[in-house]
Amino acid sequence: MRGHTAIADCVGCSIFLKLLDEGEVIEIANPAVNLAGAEGILPLDIIDLPDFKSADLPTIESSDDYPMFSDWIKNDENAMLNTTAVDDGRCNGLPDFRAPLPWSEDGAHTGTFPSIFAKSVDDVTGNEVVFIYDRHLTLLENTVQNPLLDGGGKLVIDTADLEDGSQVKCHNVERNFYNEEHCKLSYSETACAPYAEPKRVIVLDDTNIGSIRLATGKLLYAVNGLALSSTLDINTNYNAPCAVTDWDQVSRWIRDPSDTTCENVAAIGIETYKIYQILIEGTRDDLGYHINNNDVVDVVRDNRPCDTGDEDKTYLGKVMIADGTCWHHVHPSEMNVFDLTGADLASYSVVGNTASIISMEVFENDIINNHTIVGRFGDHVDIDATPPSPLDDPSVQAAYKTLEYN
């Protein structure tokens, strides 16, 4: 029998089915759910709860004490409140029940959320009791005195792909005379700005690089093993980060979590060391910039002089920043993600998603000039800002994009 089914929100409530073949509408009572024997068969997530009505699983069966529930609690229904029964890891690995399932032609319809059922035993009768999580109401404090620290940014991201009119908007507001005494600095990754939309990005991490390579046939690899020249370019001084020139000096640094001593192997001076500590830490001032990448940074030294003894050094060694992490000075293209399709296979060797360069001559004469740089390993590439191939492919964007604010 085929047909369209309306949804009822209580046991015994009427459900009307329209039969597609006959056009007839029939009415049935919404049946109780019984999950016995369904584990592993139905496409549902099922967890076990403590005994129903026990001290570990309190319940509200009347709205008398909680008037705000009066419109929702019906006969033969229950609402659990302030229970810690699911705070012990029972829900680990389950889908985010506040995030709609990805839409696809063969998958869930737009706006469908994951279903999470729970089984329990009535502490009095011993009968099995089945619950389904009701996500209709989630109360989040967002007052002048205690604003929501991400401004609702996570909800904005979770609902961004719903149909127009169903998305949540950022709840943050600009600082004003009414709220300025209660403004709070947020470090949340999902913190949103008023009226701002989340960015669509593709993260160049191991998972995505490997998957995109398989999907597109493009030989995407992060290159490493690039040697810094030990010879100063006397015409430009550009390959010495501390050189006195008319150009801003750019250098690349990579975080090494395994290096806990971070010895000053290049013997750079105190002033030089301080400059690059500040730059690597991402200070957004005249000294440089820090893009959204936790492991690879390009820094600019423009007008603050280094120690005189460091002006002709092409290698600045290692620097430890305030959080105790060690950063190594590397070749400006180290850990760039290249499309190596068509490159001389003898010029590099591959391990996982990394291509170790064997021939610097081939790299400098061919790869750097003739092959697309997709980004740096770990970059969050904005796909709305003319990304390079293959990140400009709509099918790649649909499969690997994510949304973020920061």
Secondary structure, DSSP 8 states (H G I E B T S, - for coil): --EEE---SSTT-EEEEEETTT--EEEEE------TT-TTTSS-EEEE-S-BTSTTS--B--SSS-GGGTTT--TT--B--S--TTSSSTTTT---TTS---B-TTSB-TT----EEEEEEBTTT--EEEEE---S-------SSS--TTTTHHHHHHTTTS-TT-----------TTTGGG------TT---TT---EEEEE-SHHHHHHHHHHH---EEEEE-----SS--TTT-TT-TT---SS-EEEEEEE-TT-SS---TT---HHHHHHHHHHHTT--STT----S-SSEEEEEE-SS---GGGTT-S---EEE-TTS-EEEEE-TTTTEEEE-TTS-GGGEEEETTEEEES-HHHIIIIIHHHS-EEEETT-EEETTS---TTTT-HHHHHHH-EEE--
